[in-house]
């Protein structure tokens, strides 16, 4: 059963990310949406997975389905040599906010900055200061998002995707200088 008023949740998002990665590996199109809402579309993708893995076809992610999904995703990721994605539950952040998660954001920004024209590094202070906001604006602009500096869910997802995609890559500016 699918609840139409279900609010986004991290476990649903995780299931959707696994289903999407497996569908991408198989070359299936269109790919499942990753929106954190257990919709009828998500239930249909779960049923497809269950049928393909000899599980009861219910559209409900029980323990057996969760375990099989995780195992299938991990096997696919190992075969492709990709690291698992980085995700942090990051609340909407305004200028002046403080929190331990901001150390992660600042470390990610410092890792990404050379990939975007050697942007300046930010101090890892755990505070959402103007220099952190300025780098977030650059990432937003590069991702086609409004460049407002708001560290919201869309911005966080774009930043995490860029971080995952650039893991282990040499920044272009470094290649040109050698």
Contact map, one row per residue, 1 for C-alpha under 8 A:
1110000000000000000000000000000000000000000000000000000000110000000000000000000000000000000000000000000000000000000000000000000000000000000000000000000000000000000000000000000000
1111000000000000000000000000000000000111001000000000000000000000000000000000000000000000000000000000000000000000000000000000000000000000000000000000000000000000000000000000000000
1111110000000000000000000000000000000110000000000000000000000000000000000000000000000000000000000000000000000000000000000000000000000000000000000000000000000000000000000000000000
0111110000000000000000000000000000000010000000000000000000000000000000000000000000000000000000000000000000000000000000000000000000000000000000000000000000000000000000000000000000
0011111000000000000000000000000000000000000000000000000000000000000000000000000000000000000000000000000000000000000000000000000000000000000000000000000000000000000000000000000000
0011111100000000000000000000000000001100000000000000000000000000000000000000000000000000000000000000000000000000000000000000000000000000000000000000000000000000000000000000000000
0000111110000000000000000000000000011000000000000000000000000000000000000000000000000000000000000000000000000000000000000000000000000000000000000000000000000000000000000000000000
0000011111011000000000000000000000111100000000000000000000000000000000000000000000000000000000000000000000000000000000000000000000000000000000000000000000000000000000000000000000
0000001111111000000000000000000000011000000000000000000000000000000000000000000000000000000000000000000000000000000000000000000000000000000000000000000000000000000000000000000000
0000000111111100000000000000000000010000000000000000000000000000000000000000000000000000000000000000000000000000000000000000000000000000000000000000000000000000000000000000000000
0000000011111110000000000000000000010000000000000000000000000000000000000000000000000000000000000000000000000000000000000000000000000000000000000000000000000000000000000000000000
0000000111111111000000000000000000011100000000000000000000000000000000000000000000000000000000000000000000000000000000000000000000000000000000000000000000000000000000000000000000
0000000111111111100000000000000001111000000000000000000000000000000000000000000000000000000000000000000000000000000000000000000000000000000000000000000000000000000000000000000000
0000000001111111110000000000000000000000000000000000000000000000000000000000000000000000000000000000000000000000000000000000000000000000000000000000000000000000000000000000000000
0000000000111111111000000000000000000000000000000000000000000000010010000000000000000000000000000000000000000000000000000000000000000000000000000000000000000000000000000000000000
0000000000011111111100000000000111110000010000000000000000000000000000000000000000000000000000000000000000000000000000000000000000000000000000000000000000000000000000000000000000
0000000000001111111110000000000001000000000000000000000000000000000000000000000000000000000000000000000000000000000000000000000000000000000000000000000000000000000000000000000000
0000000000000111111111000000000000000000000000000000000000000000000011001000000000000000000000000000000000000000000000000000000000000000000000000000000000000000000000000000000000
0000000000000011111111100000000100000000000011001000000000000000000010001000000000000000000000000000000000000000000000000000000000000000000000000000000000000000000000000000000000
0000000000000001111111110000001111000000000000000000000000000000000000000000000000000000000000000000000000000000000000000000000000000000000000000000000000000000000000000000000000
0000000000000000111111111000000000000000000000000000000000000000000000001000000000000000000000000000000000000000000000000000000000000000000000000000000000000000000000000000000000
0000000000000000011111111100000000000000000000000000000000000000000000011001000000000000000000000000000000000000000000000000000000000000000000000000000000000000000000000000000000
0000000000000000001111111111101100000000000000000000000000000000000000000000000000000000000000000000000000000000000000000000000000000000000000000000000000000000000000000000000000
0000000000000000000111111111101000000000000000000000000000000000000000000000000000000000000000000000000000000000000000000000000000000000000000000000000000000000000000000000000000
0000000000000000000011111111000000000000000000000000000000000000000000000001000000000000000000000000000000000000000000000000000000000000000000000000000000000000000000000000000000
0000000000000000000001111111000000000000000000000000000000000000000000000000000000000000000000000000000000000000000000000000000000000000000000000000000000000000000000000000000000
0000000000000000000000111111100000000000000000000000000000000000000000000000000000000000000000000000000000000000000000000000000000000000000000000000000000000000000000000000000000
0000000000000000000000111111111000000000000000000000000000000000000000000000000000000000000000000000000000000000000000000000000000000000000000000000000000000000000000000000000000
0000000000000000000000110011111000000000000000000000000000000000000000000000000000000000000000000000000000000000000000000000000000000000000000000000000000000000000000000000000000
0000000000000000000000000001111100000000000000000000000000000000000000000000000000000000000000000000000000000000000000000000000000000000000000000000000000000000000000000000000000
0000000000000000000100110001111110000000000000000000000000000000000000000000000000000000000000000000000000000000000000000000000000000000000000000000000000000000000000000000000000
0000000000000001001100100000011111000000110010000000000000000000000000000000000000000000000000000000000000000000000000000000000000000000000000000000000000000000000000000000000000
0000000000000001000100000000001111100000010000000000000000000000000000000000000000000000000000000000000000000000000000000000000000000000000000000000000000000000000000000000000000
0000000000001001100100000000000111110000000000000000000000000000000000000000000000000000000000000000000000000000000000000000000000000000000000000000000000000000000000000000000000
0000000100001001000000000000000011111000000000000000000000000000000000000000000000000000000000000000000000000000000000000000000000000000000000000000000000000000000000000000000000
0000001111111001000000000000000001111100000000000000000000000000000000000000000000000000000000000000000000000000000000000000000000000000000000000000000000000000000000000000000000
0000011110011000000000000000000000111110010000000000000000000000000000000000000000000000000000000000000000000000000000000000000000000000000000000000000000000000000000000000000000
0110010100010000000000000000000000011111111000000000000000000000000000000000000000000000000000000000000000000000000000000000000000000000000000000000000000000000000000000000000000
0111000000000000000000000000000000001111111000000000000000000000000000000000000000000000000000000000000000000000000000000000000000000000000000000000000000000000000000000000000000
0100000000000000000000000000000000000111111100000000000000000000000000000000000000000000000000000000000000000000000000000000000000000000000000000000000000000000000000000000000000
0000000000000000000000000000000100000111111110000000000000000000000000000000000000000000000000000000000000000000000000000000000000000000000000000000000000000000000000000000000000
0000000000000001000000000000000110001111111111000000000000000000000000000000000000000000000000000000000000000000000000000000000000000000000000000000000000000000000000000000000000
0100000000000000000000000000000000000111111111100000000000110000000000000000000000000000000000000000000000000000000000000000000000000000000000000000000000000000000000000000000000
0000000000000000000000000000000000000001111111110000000000100000000000000000000000000000000000000000000000000000000000000000000000000000000000000000000000000000000000000000000000
0000000000000000001000000000000100000000111111111000000000100000000000000000000000000000000000000000000000000000000000000000000000000000000000000000000000000000000000000000000000
0000000000000000001000000000000000000000011111111100000000111000000000000000000000000000000000000000000000000000000000000000000000000000000000000000000000000000000000000000000000
0000000000000000000000000000000000000000001111111110000011110000000000000000000000000000000000000000000000000000000000000000000000000000000000000000000000000000000000000000000000
0000000000000000000000000000000000000000000111111111000010000000000000000000000000000000000000000000000000000000000000000000000000000000000000000000000000000000000000000000000000
0000000000000000001000000000000000000000000011111111100000000000000010000000000000000000000000000000000000000000000000000000000000000000000000000000000000000000000000000000000000
0000000000000000000000000000000000000000000001111111111111100000100000000000000000000000000000000000000000000000000000000000000000000000000000000000000000000000000000000000000000
0000000000000000000000000000000000000000000000111111111110000000000000000000000000000000000000000000000000000000000000000000000000000000000000000000000000000000000000000000000000
0000000000000000000000000000000000000000000000011111111000000000000000000000000000000000000000000000000000000000000000000000000000000000000000000000000000000000000000000000000000
0000000000000000000000000000000000000000000000001111111000000000000100000000000000000000000000000000000000000000000000000000000000000000000000000000000000000000000000000000000000
0000000000000000000000000000000000000000000000000111111100000000000000000000000000000000000000000000000000000000000000000000000000000000000000000000000000000000000000000000000000
0000000000000000000000000000000000000000000000000111111110000001100000000000000000000000000000000000000000000000000000000000000000000000000000000000000000000000000000000000000000
0000000000000000000000000000000000000000000000000110011111000000000000000000000000000000000000000000000000000000000000000000000000000000000000000000000000000000000000000000000000
0000000000000000000000000000000000000000000000110110001111100000000000000000000000000000000000000000000000000000000000000000000000000000000000000000000000000000000000000000000000
0000000000000000000000000000000000000000000000100100000111110000000000000000000000000000000000000000000000000000000000000000000000000000000000000000000000000000000000000000000000
1000000000000000000000000000000000000000001111100100000011111000000000000000000000000000000000000000000000000000000000000000000000000000000000000000000000000000000000000000000000
1000000000000000000000000000000000000000001001100000000001111100100000000000000000000000000000000000000000000000000000000000000000000000000000000000000000000000000000000000000000
0000000000000000000000000000000000000000000001000000000000111111110000000000000000000000000000000000000000000000000000000000000000000000000000000000000000000000000000000000000000
0000000000000000000000000000000000000000000000000000000000011111110000000000000000000000000000000000000000000000000000000000000000000000000000000000000000000000000000000000000000
0000000000000000000000000000000000000000000000000000000000001111111000000000000000000000000000000000000000000000000000000000000000000000000000000000000000000000000000000000000000
0000000000000000000000000000000000000000000000000000001000001111111100000000000000000000000000000000000000000000000000000000000000000000000000000000000000000000000000000000000000
0000000000000000000000000000000000000000000000000100001000011111111110000000000000000000000000000000000000000000000000000000000000000000000000000000000000000000000000000000000000
0000000000000010000000000000000000000000000000000000000000001111111111000000000000000000000000000000000000000000000000000000000000000000000000000000000000000000000000000000000000
0000000000000000000000000000000000000000000000000000000000000011111111100000000000000000000000000000000000000000000000000000000000000000000000000000000000000000000000000000000000
0000000000000000000000000000000000000000000000000000100000000001111111110000000000000000000000000000000000000000000000000000000000000000000000000000000000000000000000000000000000
0000000000000010011000000000000000000000000000001000000000000000111111111000000000000000000000000000000000000000000000000000000000000000000000000000000000000000000000000000000000
0000000000000000010000000000000000000000000000000000000000000000011111111100000000000000000000000000000000000000000000000000000000000000000000000000000000000000000000000000000000
0000000000000000000000000000000000000000000000000000000000000000001111111110000000000000000000000000000000000000000000000000000000000000000000000000000000000000000000000000000000
0000000000000000000001000000000000000000000000000000000000000000000111111111000000000000000000000000000000000000000000000000000000000000000000000000000000000000000000000000000000
0000000000000000011011000000000000000000000000000000000000000000000011111111100000000000000000000000000000000000000000000000000000000000000000000000000000000000000000000000000000
0000000000000000000000000000000000000000000000000000000000000000000001111111110000000000000000000000000000000000000000000000000000000000000000000000000000000000000000000000000000
0000000000000000000000000000000000000000000000000000000000000000000000111111111000000000000000000000000000000000000000000000000000000000000000000000000000000000000000000000000000
0000000000000000000001001000000000000000000000000000000000000000000000011111111100000000000000000000000000000000000000000000000000000000000000000000000000000000000000000000000000
0000000000000000000000000000000000000000000000000000000000000000000000001111111111110000000000000000000000000000000000000000000000000000000000000000000000000000000000000000000000
0000000000000000000000000000000000000000000000000000000000000000000000000111111111100000000000000000000000000000000000000000000000000000000000000000000000000000000000000000000000
0000000000000000000000000000000000000000000000000000000000000000000000000011111111000000000000000000000000000000000000000000000000000000000000000000000000000000000000000000000000
0000000000000000000000000000000000000000000000000000000000000000000000000001111111000000000000000000000000000000000000000000000000000000000000000000000000000000000000000000000000
0000000000000000000000000000000000000000000000000000000000000000000000000000111111100000000000000000000000000000000000000000000000000000000000000000000000000000000000000000000000
0000000000000000000000000000000000000000000000000000000000000000000000000000111111110000000000000000000000000000000000000000000000000000000000000000000000000000000000000000000000
0000000000000000000000000000000000000000000000000000000000000000000000000000110011111000000000000000000000000000000000000000000000000000000000000000000000000000000100000000000000
0000000000000000000000000000000000000000000000000000000000000000000000000000100001111100000000000000000000000000000000000000000000000000000000000000000000000000000000000000000000
0000000000000000000000000000000000000000000000000000000000000000000000000000000000111110000000000000000000000000000000000000000000000000000000000000000000000001100100000000000000
0000000000000000000000000000000000000000000000000000000000000000000000000000000000011111000000000000000000000000000000000000000000000000000000000000000000000001001100000000000000
0000000000000000000000000000000000000000000000000000000000000000000000000000000000001111100000000000000000000000000000000000000000000000000000000000000000001001000000000000000000
0000000000000000000000000000000000000000000000000000000000000000000000000000000000000111110000000000100000000000000000000000000000000000000000000000000000000000000000000000000000
0000000000000000000000000000000000000000000000000000000000000000000000000000000000000011111000000000000000000000000000000000000000000000000000000000000000000000000000000000000000
0000000000000000000000000000000000000000000000000000000000000000000000000000000000000001111100000000100000000000000000000000000000000000000000000000000110010000000000000000000000
0000000000000000000000000000000000000000000000000000000000000000000000000000000000000000111110000000000000000000000000000000000000000000000000000000001110000000000000000000000000
0000000000000000000000000000000000000000000000000000000000000000000000000000000000000000011111000000000000000000000000000000000000000000000000000000011110000000000000000000000000
0000000000000000000000000000000000000000000000000000000000000000000000000000000000000000001111101000000000000000000000000000000100000000000000000000011100000000000000000000000000
0000000000000000000000000000000000000000000000000000000000000000000000000000000000000000000111111000000000000000000000000000000100000000000000000000011000000000000000000000000000
0000000000000000000000000000000000000000000000000000000000000000000000000000000000000000000011111000000000000000000000000000000111001000000000000000000000000000000000000000000000
0000000000000000000000000000000000000000000000000000000000000000000000000000000000000000000001111100000000000000000000000000001110000000000000000000000000000000000000000000000000
0000000000000000000000000000000000000000000000000000000000000000000000000000000000000000000011111110000000000000000000000000001110000000000000000000000000000000000000000000000000
0000000000000000000000000000000000000000000000000000000000000000000000000000000000000000000000011111010000000000000000000000011100000000000000000000000000000000000000000000000000
0000000000000000000000000000000000000000000000000000000000000000000000000000000000000000000000001111111000000000000000000000011000000000000000000000000000000000000000000000000000
0000000000000000000000000000000000000000000000000000000000000000000000000000000000000000000000000111111100000000000000000000010000000000000000000000000000000000000000000000000000
0000000000000000000000000000000000000000000000000000000000000000000000000000000000000001010000000011111110000000000000000000010000000000000000000000000000000000000000000000000000
0000000000000000000000000000000000000000000000000000000000000000000000000000000000000000000000000111111111000000000000000001111100000000000000000000000000000000000000000000000000
0000000000000000000000000000000000000000000000000000000000000000000000000000000000000000000000000011111111100000000000000001111000000000000000000000000000000000000000000000000000
0000000000000000000000000000000000000000000000000000000000000000000000000000000000000000000000000001111111110000000000000000000000000000000000000000000000000000000000000000000000
0000000000000000000000000000000000000000000000000000000000000000000000000000000000000000000000000000111111111000000000000000000000000000000000000000000000000000000000000000000000
0000000000000000000000000000000000000000000000000000000000000000000000000000000000000000000000000000011111111100000000000111010000010000000000000000000000000000000000000000000000
0000000000000000000000000000000000000000000000000000000000000000000000000000000000000000000000000000001111111110000000000001000000000000000000000000000000000000000000000000000000
0000000000000000000000000000000000000000000000000000000000000000000000000000000000000000000000000000000111111111000000000000000000000000000000000000000000000010001000000000000000
0000000000000000000000000000000000000000000000000000000000000000000000000000000000000000000000000000000011111111100000001100000000010011000000000000000000000000000000000000000000
0000000000000000000000000000000000000000000000000000000000000000000000000000000000000000000000000000000001111111110000011100000000000000000000000000000000000000000000000000000000
0000000000000000000000000000000000000000000000000000000000000000000000000000000000000000000000000000000000111111110000000000000000000000000000000000000000000000001000000000000000
0000000000000000000000000000000000000000000000000000000000000000000000000000000000000000000000000000000000011111111100000000000000000000000000000000000000000000011001000000000000
0000000000000000000000000000000000000000000000000000000000000000000000000000000000000000000000000000000000001111111111111000000000000010000000000000000000000000000000000000000000
0000000000000000000000000000000000000000000000000000000000000000000000000000000000000000000000000000000000000111111111100000000000000000000000000000000000000000000000000010100000
0000000000000000000000000000000000000000000000000000000000000000000000000000000000000000000000000000000000000001111111000000000000000000000000000000000000000000000001000111100000
0000000000000000000000000000000000000000000000000000000000000000000000000000000000000000000000000000000000000001111111100000000000000000000000000000000000000000000000000000000000
0000000000000000000000000000000000000000000000000000000000000000000000000000000000000000000000000000000000000000111111100000000000000000000000000000000000000000000000000000100000
0000000000000000000000000000000000000000000000000000000000000000000000000000000000000000000000000000000000000000111111110000000000000000000000000000000000000000000000000000100000
0000000000000000000000000000000000000000000000000000000000000000000000000000000000000000000000000000000000000000110111111000000000000010000000000000000000000000000000000000000000
0000000000000000000000000000000000000000000000000000000000000000000000000000000000000000000000000000000000000100100001111100000000000000000000000000000000000000000000000000000000
0000000000000000000000000000000000000000000000000000000000000000000000000000000000000000000000000000000000001100100000111110000000000000000000000000000000000000000000000000000000
0000000000000000000000000000000000000000000000000000000000000000000000000000000000000000000000000000000001001100000000011111000000110000000000000000000000000000000000000000000000
0000000000000000000000000000000000000000000000000000000000000000000000000000000000000000000000000000000001000000000000001111100000000000000000000000000000000000000000000000000000
0000000000000000000000000000000000000000000000000000000000000000000000000000000000000000000000000000011001100000000000000111111000000000000000000000000000000000000000000000000000
0000000000000000000000000000000000000000000000000000000000000000000000000000000000000000000000000000011000000000000000000011111000000000000000000000000000000000000000000000000000
0000000000000000000000000000000000000000000000000000000000000000000000000000000000000000000000000111111001000000000000000001111100000000000000000000000000000000000000000000000000
0000000000000000000000000000000000000000000000000000000000000000000000000000000000000000000000011110011000000000000000000001111110000000000000000000000000000000000000000000000000
0000000000000000000000000000000000000000000000000000000000000000000000000000000000000000000011111100010000000000000000000000011111011000000000000000000000000000000000000000000000
0000000000000000000000000000000000000000000000000000000000000000000000000000000000000000000000111000000000000000000000000000001111111000000000000000000000000000000000000000000000
0000000000000000000000000000000000000000000000000000000000000000000000000000000000000000000000100000000000000000000000000000000111111100000000000000000000000000000000000000000000
0000000000000000000000000000000000000000000000000000000000000000000000000000000000000000000000000000000000000000000000000100000011111110000000000000000000000000000000000000000000
0000000000000000000000000000000000000000000000000000000000000000000000000000000000000000000000000000000001001000000000000100000111111111000000000000000000000000000000000000000000
0000000000000000000000000000000000000000000000000000000000000000000000000000000000000000000000100000000000000000000000000000000111111111100000000000110000000000000000000000000000
0000000000000000000000000000000000000000000000000000000000000000000000000000000000000000000000000000000000000000000000000000000001111111110000000000100000000000000000000000000000
0000000000000000000000000000000000000000000000000000000000000000000000000000000000000000000000000000000000001000100000100000000000111111111000000000000000000000000000000000000000
0000000000000000000000000000000000000000000000000000000000000000000000000000000000000000000000000000000000001000000000000000000000011111111100000000111000100000000000000000000000
0000000000000000000000000000000000000000000000000000000000000000000000000000000000000000000000000000000000000000000000000000000000001111111110000011100000000000000000000000000000
0000000000000000000000000000000000000000000000000000000000000000000000000000000000000000000000000000000000000000000000000000000000000111111111000010000000000000000000000000000000
0000000000000000000000000000000000000000000000000000000000000000000000000000000000000000000000000000000000000000000000000000000000000011111111100000000000000110000000000000000000
0000000000000000000000000000000000000000000000000000000000000000000000000000000000000000000000000000000000000000000000000000000000000001111111111111100000100100000000000000000000
0000000000000000000000000000000000000000000000000000000000000000000000000000000000000000000000000000000000000000000000000000000000000000111111111110000000000000000000000000000000
0000000000000000000000000000000000000000000000000000000000000000000000000000000000000000000000000000000000000000000000000000000000000000011111111000000000000000000000000000000000
0000000000000000000000000000000000000000000000000000000000000000000000000000000000000000000000000000000000000000000000000000000000000000001111111000000000000100000000000000000000
0000000000000000000000000000000000000000000000000000000000000000000000000000000000000000000000000000000000000000000000000000000000000000000111111100000000000000000000000000000000
0000000000000000000000000000000000000000000000000000000000000000000000000000000000000000000000000000000000000000000000000000000000000000000111111110000000100000000000000000000000
0000000000000000000000000000000000000000000000000000000000000000000000000000000000000000000000000000000000000000000000000000000000000000000110011111000000000000000000000000000000
0000000000000000000000000000000000000000000000000000000000000000000000000000000000000000000000000000000000000000000000000000000000000000110110001111100000000000000000000000000000
0000000000000000000000000000000000000000000000000000000000000000000000000000000000000000000000000000000000000000000000000000000000000000100100000111110000000000000000000000000000
0000000000000000000000000000000000000000000000000000000000000000000000000000000000000000000000000000000000000000000000000000000000001101100100000011111000000000000000000000000000
0000000000000000000000000000000000000000000000000000000000000000000000000000000000000000000111000000000000000000000000000000000000001001000000000001111100100000000000000000000000
0000000000000000000000000000000000000000000000000000000000000000000000000000000000000000001111000000000000000000000000000000000000000001000000000000111110110000000000000000000000
0000000000000000000000000000000000000000000000000000000000000000000000000000000000000000011110000000000000000000000000000000000000000000000000000000011111110000000000000000000000
0000000000000000000000000000000000000000000000000000000000000000000000000000000000000000011100000000000000000000000000000000000000000000000000000000001111111000000000000000000000
0000000000000000000000000000000000000000000000000000000000000000000000000000000000000000000000000000000000000000000000000000000000000000000000000000000111111100000000000000000000
0000000000000000000000000000000000000000000000000000000000000000000000000000000000000000000000000000000000000000000000000000000000000001000100001000011111111110000000000000000000
0000000000000000000000000000000000000000000000000000000000000000000000000000000000000000010000000000000000000000000000000000000000000000000000000000001111111111000000000000000000
0000000000000000000000000000000000000000000000000000000000000000000000000000000000000010000000000000000000000000000000000000000000000000000000000000000011111111100000000000000000
0000000000000000000000000000000000000000000000000000000000000000000000000000000000000000000000000000000000000000000000000000000000000000001100100000000001111111110000000000000000
0000000000000000000000000000000000000000000000000000000000000000000000000000000000000000000000000000000000010000000000000000000000000000001000000000000000111111111000000000000000
0000000000000000000000000000000000000000000000000000000000000000000000000000000000001110000000000000000000000000000000000000000000000000000000000000000000011111111100000000000000
0000000000000000000000000000000000000000000000000000000000000000000000000000000000001000000000000000000000000000000000000000000000000000000000000000000000001111111110000000000000
0000000000000000000000000000000000000000000000000000000000000000000000000000000000000000000000000000000000000001000000000000000000000000000000000000000000000111111111000000000000
0000000000000000000000000000000000000000000000000000000000000000000000000000000000000100000000000000000000010011000000000000000000000000000000000000000000000011111111100000000000
0000000000000000000000000000000000000000000000000000000000000000000000000000000000101100000000000000000000000000000000000000000000000000000000000000000000000001111111100000000000
0000000000000000000000000000000000000000000000000000000000000000000000000000000000000000000000000000000000000000000000000000000000000000000000000000000000000000111111100000000000
0000000000000000000000000000000000000000000000000000000000000000000000000000000000000000000000000000000000000001001000000000000000000000000000000000000000000000011111111100000000
0000000000000000000000000000000000000000000000000000000000000000000000000000000000000000000000000000000000000000000000000000000000000000000000000000000000000000001111111000000000
0000000000000000000000000000000000000000000000000000000000000000000000000000000000000000000000000000000000000000000000000000000000000000000000000000000000000000000001111100000000
0000000000000000000000000000000000000000000000000000000000000000000000000000000000000000000000000000000000000000000000000000000000000000000000000000000000000000000001111110000000
0000000000000000000000000000000000000000000000000000000000000000000000000000000000000000000000000000000000000000001000000000000000000000000000000000000000000000000001011111011000
0000000000000000000000000000000000000000000000000000000000000000000000000000000000000000000000000000000000000000011000000000000000000000000000000000000000000000000000001111111000
0000000000000000000000000000000000000000000000000000000000000000000000000000000000000000000000000000000000000000001000000000000000000000000000000000000000000000000000000111111100
0000000000000000000000000000000000000000000000000000000000000000000000000000000000000000000000000000000000000000011011000000000000000000000000000000000000000000000000000011111110
0000000000000000000000000000000000000000000000000000000000000000000000000000000000000000000000000000000000000000000000000000000000000000000000000000000000000000000000000111111111
0000000000000000000000000000000000000000000000000000000000000000000000000000000000000000000000000000000000000000000000000000000000000000000000000000000000000000000000000111111111
0000000000000000000000000000000000000000000000000000000000000000000000000000000000000000000000000000000000000000000000000000000000000000000000000000000000000000000000000001111111
0000000000000000000000000000000000000000000000000000000000000000000000000000000000000000000000000000000000000000000000000000000000000000000000000000000000000000000000000000111111
0000000000000000000000000000000000000000000000000000000000000000000000000000000000000000000000000000000000000000000000000000000000000000000000000000000000000000000000000000011111
